[in-house]
Amino acid sequence: MTAYYSPRLLLLFLFQRVRVFARFSIHPSCFRYQSIGKPARGCHTAQAPRWSRDARDMQPSEIFVGSIDQGTTSTRFLIFNREGEPVASHQVEFPQIYPNPGWHEHNPLDLVSSVETCVEEAVKQFESSGYSRNDIKALGITNQRETTVVWDYETGEPLCNAIVWADTRSQAIVNELKEKPGASRLQHICGLPLSTYSSSSKLLWMLANVPRVKDAYERGALAFGTVDTWLVYRLNGGHRANVFVTDPTNASRTMFMNLETLEYDNSLLDFFDIRGRVHLPKIVPSSDRKAYGVLSGGILAGVPIMGCLGDQSSALVGQKGFSPGMAKNTYGTGCFLLYNVGDRPVISNHGLLATVAYHFDGKPVYALEGSIAVAGSGVKFLQNNLEFFKESKEVNDLARTVEDSGGCVFVTAFSGLFAPYWIDDAKGTIFGITQYTKKGHIARATLEATCFQTKAILDAMEKDSGHGLSELAVDGGMSNSDLAMQIQADLISIPVYRPKMRETTALGAAIAAGLAVGLWRNFAELRDINRAGGAVFEPRVSCQQSAESFALWEKAVNMSKGWVRNTAPPLVQETKKDAPVPVQQSTTTQMVPVKVNANILPVKSPLISVSSDLDDADEEYLYLELRRVEILQRLKKLNKLKATLLSNSDLFD
């Protein structure tokens, strides 16, 4: 029987087919994947399975997630599609405040306004591309960690500037805390050693030095949070909604949270004397449909916040480091390595930090973390100090003018060495220079220095965790160097993977929100996200060659020790007791004399020391005698050299 169709049905059929075709024309990436360019020698381009049109038809309707990436110097907002591609973005920088050497502050209100600006502009760009803001179903947040914000719990107003993670003003407080009974047990509970980086010491400094903070503390109205907590609180409308939460990746950087329980630990709170006296945010999973509230205003008012991760954890998620033994390294000014160790925290025996990688459904996942002080800043040193080139990217061309480093080893210890060495008396040193050495050798040795330190950290991570590494995922500015990434693969003897889309930190927050909203249902669906077009650098030297190179590096590190040890007693400048520290006043920060409040820190207990028969006078005499002997020895050497020169004077005639 012949079927007959009315003109109306035929038109409807054709209209539906046109809509399907039009939808695919917007997404050419569904049909093909392009490489990042000509692969470097030793690397190849990663490929991912291609969606067929029929398969694409079966995917959910177009859903997007937004990602707030609040960093140390700038804020960004990116909108991602299901393929993990950013379809719109906006970035703004905000003021940095440096009242004194070693001090670094942010105005908390600047952080909020920068987020609001980025969201507004990115959504406008999104809509100008033909999309609707209604298609953005959830937001994720990733943020600079440890940076500390305090505000009045009753009014929601910040009490002073935020103290940034890199700020070192709390060193004196840290030194006192290290002498307190129980200090040695802290790292086994929270995963972190006492240092100026953690939020705890920054909070104690505020309590001891900022009157408004102390007043709120005494009234029981002091609210504490890291940047994620502050942003969520303000974006929800502040004290009216009072959404006061944090996620484990950020809470693990405060020294207040127990790594095992993911809850505040009373022994930690008692150690810092803040138990029951400071309002702390509730710790909730990193991906959650309701815990983080909704935007109260702006162009995306009503859109829920469903994900939150500290920046380094977010980069690990963005690199899809979901299995034990997977690791990522962010090559920026310095380097941050995160290594997935599974569902049990591992306390390092090799100078690494224990932290939370993420907490989605089920058990939390933990990580070991190691940092390198100098990476991209080493290249900047060649550019600005030695004037080897005008732009940082030229380091690659210069390093390629030689086949290898020519025996040169550059220990870039400009401020000591971080993990896993932790050598604070090392200085930047170059070994192996000969008359043959050229600029190219030093440039190559500079790149190798970062790669050697990365290998040292990865070796320590494998020893601590018991998990072998199969591939290192990389991002950050220095990862753009094909040469550096090839050197890295050669040294660690495993592949190095560099994604085509490098916004992995923002992608991690988008993944946290996307899993909660249902854009992706599980990790399996994320396997090929941002995989196509990336570069894989395969090792091309033997393990023996790699081991020999690394042994030379270790020898150089050992020889770089001790360059900043004092050989004479330091001059101590007497200051009037309780003299105020000169500071640059800001509109939101009030300062008082730097004096530790006795109610906040315990009385300093006497140090346990080895008995000695030397008093101060004896030590001074011994020091002078040693100096006298040293001077006499130098004079003898000079006299011997003088005699040698005189005996050979005929050579210069």
Buried (B, 14 or more C-beta within 10 A) or exposed (E): EEEEEEEEEEEEEEEEEEEEEEBBEBBEBBEEBEBBEEBBEBBBBBEBEBBEEEEBEEEEEEBBBBBBBBBBEEBBBBBBBBBBBBBBBBBBEBEEBEBBEEBBBBBBBBBBBBBBBBBBBBBEBBBEEEBEBEBBBBBBBBBBBBBBBBBBBEEBBBBBBBBBBBBBBBBBBBEBBEEBEEBEEBBEBBBBBBBBBBBBBBBBBBBBBBEBBBEBBEEEBBBBBBBBBBBBBBBBBBBEBEBBBBBBBBBBBBBBBBBBEBEBBEEBBEBBBBBEBBBBBEBBBBBBBEBBBBBBEBBBEEBBBBBBBBBBBBBBBBBBBBEBBBBBBBBBBBBBBBBBBBEEBBBBEBBBBBBBBBBBEEEBBBBBBBBBBBBBBBBBBBBEEEEBBEEBEBBBEBBEEBEBBBBBBBBBBBBBBBBBBEBEBBBBBBBBBEEEBEBBBBBBBBBBBBBBBBBBBBBBBBEBBEBEBEBBBBBBBBBBBBBBBBBBBBBBBBBBBBBBBBBBBBBBBBBBBBBBBEBBEEBEEBEBBBBBBBBBBEBEBEEEBBEEBBEBBBEBBEBBBEBEEEEEEEEEEEEEEEEEBEBEEBEBBBBBEBEBBEEBBBEEEEEEEEEEEEEEEEEEEEEEEEEEEEEEEEEEEEEEEEEEEEEEEEEEE
